[in-house]
Amino acid sequence: MRVLVLVAPGQGAQTPGFLTPWLDLPGVSGRLAEWSAVSGLDLVHYGTEADAETIRDTAVAQPLLVAAGLVSAYALFDDPRAEIPARVGALAGHSVGELTAAALAGVLSDEDAVALVRTRGLAMAEAAAVTETGMSAVLGGDPEQVLAHLEKLGLTPANINGAGQLVAAGTAEQLAALSAEKPEKARVMPLKVAGAFHTRHMALAVAKLEAAVKDLTVSDPRVPYLSNKDGRAVASGPDAVERLVNQVSNPVRWDLCMETFQELGVTALLEVSPAGTLTGLAKRALPGVKALALKSPADLDAARELIAEHAAPARSAAE
């Protein structure tokens, strides 16, 4: 039995101009124009012309990532709404990528996902401005020793990504102490992000998102949809949305998502645009699993071959 999982990356995956080649595909410009109107952002401009500093802004980066992920996923299938539930074994997203996955799973409409992610980005940027905070990647070292070291410094393990990688988050002073006093056999890399995401410092953003989701139309996932909270599949649409809201102040457990992939018997992992980060983690943590990064339309043929080899067989509308 072969099982394909579709995954969506989180903030930091975007690069200047990464949307440019996707605009050559039929229907993409129109779709991005619709989502630009919903989000109040010119997504085409930000995805093709804006520089790295501009698209690093949380309020810009998050809608851009969700839009790009949806565009690239939809380029893979003739009828995404029917084929993704029929052929994909599971969906998951890392941090803001959870919103991409929620739309692909049918929990939210595309328009609601884009509107909500704009609110999310603005709320998280506002929360980040309250206190000078940030994040640093911690690579290597004994996991238990690393976690104990972070606790000693008052830092939160905001992303536990598996494959020997986690992200610490906290105040500027706490992160400076981490750089000066690294865990044994570990490397520390400061990340260019606006704040301590997925920590208590995001409480303000949670409150704003709770208000934003009250009137959304929500459906149960049509595909096993894994949550960053515990890596488990979520059966209920309202539960999925509640988790999306609270996840901004809770750690991302991507390691547990990958453990669930293994339990599902995954044989291939396909990461939607702007891909690369989750594919790299999978190659280290999921031996024997084929992993492909859908970075540009040039990767579509290889992605379709992967789907043909590892996805469930296509079914007709009558089945």
N, C-alpha and C positions, 0 to 999 in steps of 0.2 A: 504493500500500500504506500502510495506517495502522497505527501501533504505539503501544500504551499502556504506560507504565511506572507502577508503583505504588511509592511511596517512603514511608519512615517517619522522623519527625523525631527529633532527639536531645535531650539534657538542656537545660533552659532553656525548652522549648516549653510546659511545663505552667503553668496559671494556676489560682487558687482557684476551685473549683466547676465546673471544665470538664466533669466527668463527669455532672453533674446531668441535663442533657437526654437523655443516652443511656439513663438508667434507665427512661425511658418506653417504650422499645422492648421487644417480647416477647423473653424469654430472657436479657436482659442481666443482670438481678439475679442469676439463678442461676449464670450463667457467672462473674460477679465473685465470688460467694460461694465457688465452687470454687477460683478462683485465689487468693482471700484465704487459704483454708486451706493451699494449697500454699506461699504466700510467707510466711505468718505475719504478714501485714499486713491490716488492715481497709481494703481498697482503696476501698470505697464511702465510708467516712468520709473518707479522705484526698482522694478525688476530688470530694467534695461539700461538706465542712464545714471542712476544715483551711485555715489561712491560708497566705499566700505563703511565709513564713519556714519553716514546717513542711514544706511540700512541696518546698522547695529542698534539703533534706537528701538527699544522694546516695542513701542507703540506702532512702529513701522514693520519691524522684522516679523512679528507674529502673524499678522494678516497675510503678509507676503509668503510666508512658509506654508500656510494652510492652502492658499490659492495655488501655489506651485505644486503641492502634493496632489491636489485634486485634478489639476490639469494633466499631470503626468499619468496618474492612475487611469483617468478616463481615456487617455490616448491608447491604452493597452487593450481595451475591450470595445467591441462594436455596440454592446448594450450593457453598460456598467451596472445599472441598477438590477438587472437580471443575472448577469454573469458572475459578478463578484460573490453574491450569496451562494450561487450554485457551484463555483469552482474553487474559491479560496477557503482554506481550512481555518484561518484565524486572522484577525486584524489587531494591530497594536500600534501605538504611537508613543514617542518619547516626549514627555512634557507637553509643549504646545502641539506636538504631533498627535496627541490624543484627540484633538478636535478634528484633525484630518481624518483619523480613523473612525471617529464617531459619525462623520458625514458618510463615509464609504460604507459603514455598517448600517446606515439607514436610521440611526438614532436621531439625527438632526438633518434638516434640509441643508443643501449647500449654502443657501443664502443666510440661514440662521447661524450656521457654523462660522461663516465669515463675519457676520455682524457681532457674534459673541466673542470671537477672537480679537476683534478690534477693541471691544470693551475690556477684555482681559489684558491686552497689551497696555492700554491707557491706565488701567487700574494698577497694574504691577509697576509701571513706570512711576506713578504717583506715590505708591507705597515705598518704592526704592529711594525716592527723594527725601524721605523723612529723616533717615540716618545714613551716614556713609557706610555702605556695606558692599560686599562683593563675593566672588567665588574663586576657588583655586582647584585645579585638578591635582589629585594625588595618585601617582602611578607606582605600582609595585609595593613592596613591603608585606609583612604579615597582616592579613585583614583584621584580625582581632587586635593586634598591637596598634594598627593605624586608627581604628575606631576609638580605642582607649586614649590615644594621644589627642585626637580631636576633642573628645569629651573633656580632657584635662584643660584644653585651651578655650573651652566654651563654644566650640564650633559645631555646626550641624552637618552630618553627612547627607547633603541635599540630594545628590544623585548617587545611588549605588548601582553601578553599571555592569558589574561582573568583569571577568577577564582581567582582574588586577587593577581596575580603574574605579575611582570614586571621585566625587566633587564635594569639597568642603565649602561651607558658606557661613558668613558671619560678618562682624564689623571689620573695618579697615585695620584696627589695632590687633584684633584676633588673627587676621590673615597675615599681618606682618610678623606676628609671633610664630606662626606656622612656617613661614619662609626662613626665619632665623633658626628655628628648632624643628627640623624635619623628622618625621618618623624614620626609624632605622630601615635602611635599604630602600627608601622610597624617594621619588622625585616629586617636586612641587612646582606646578606651572600656573601662575596667575592667569585668570581668564578675563577677556575683555567683555564683561557684562555689566549691566547697570546696577545690579543689586544682589542681595542674598535671596534668590528665588527658592521656593519650596522650603521656606523656614517661617518661623513666627513673625519675621519682619514683613511678611506679606498679608498679615491679618486684615489690613484695610482693603486689600484687593478682594479677599474672600467676601467681605460684606457687600461690596459693589456687585460682584458676580451673583450673589444670592438674589439681589434685587433684579438683576438683568434676566435671570432664567425663569422668573415667575410666570410669564405669559407665553413661553415657548411651547410649540407643538412638539411633543416628544414621542418616539416610537421605540419599541423593544428592538434590540439588535437583531439583524437578519443573518449575521455571521458571528461566530464566537469572538467576542470583543474583550480583550484583556486589559485590565486596569493597572495603572502604575502603582496603585496603593498596595496591592498584594500579589500582582501577577496572575490573578484568577479571572476567569471569564465572568462577565456580568450579564445576567439574563434580562434584567428590567431596564427599560429606558429611563425612568425617573431615577433609579439607582445610579445609572451611568452618568447622568447629568449632575447628580449630587456629588459624585466622586470627582467629576471634572472641576466643579467649583472648589471643593476642599483641597484638591491636589496642589493648588498654587502655594499652599502653606505647609504641605507635607512632603516628605522625601519621595523621590522617584525611585521605585524598585525595579529597574530594568533587569537586574539579575534574576528576579523572580519571574518576570515575563519570559526570559529565555529558558528558565527551568520548566515553565509550562509548555513552551514550544517543544521541548524534549519529551515531555509526557504525552503530547499530542502526536508524537512520531513524525515531527517535521522533517522533510527531506530537502526543502528549498526555501530560501528567504529572499524576498524581493523588496528592496527599499525604494520608495518613491522619491521624486526630486524635492529638494536638492540633496541627493543621496551621497553616502560614503561612510558616515560615522557609525551607523548601526550595522552596516555590512562589515566594517572592520571588527567590531565587537563580536559579531557572529562567527567570523572566521577564526577567532581565538577561542571562543567559548563553546561553539557548537561544531565539534569536529565531525566531518563526514557530511555536513549540510552544505549544499550549494548556496552561495550567497552572491547576489548580483545587485549592483547599485545603478539605478536608473537616473543617470546624471543629466542626460540630454536626449533628444530624439534619435541621436546616433546609436543609442543603446536599446531602442525599441525592438529591433529584430531579435537581439539576444534575449531580451525579456520575454518576448512572445514564444521563443523556443523553450525557455525555462517553464513558462506556463503550460505549453503543450506537453512537456515531459512530466511535470510534477503536479499540475492542478487536476481536480476532478474533471471527468469528461464533460464537455458541453452538453446541455440538455435542451431539447426543443421546448417551445412555449407550451406545448400540449402535455409534456411530461409532468 
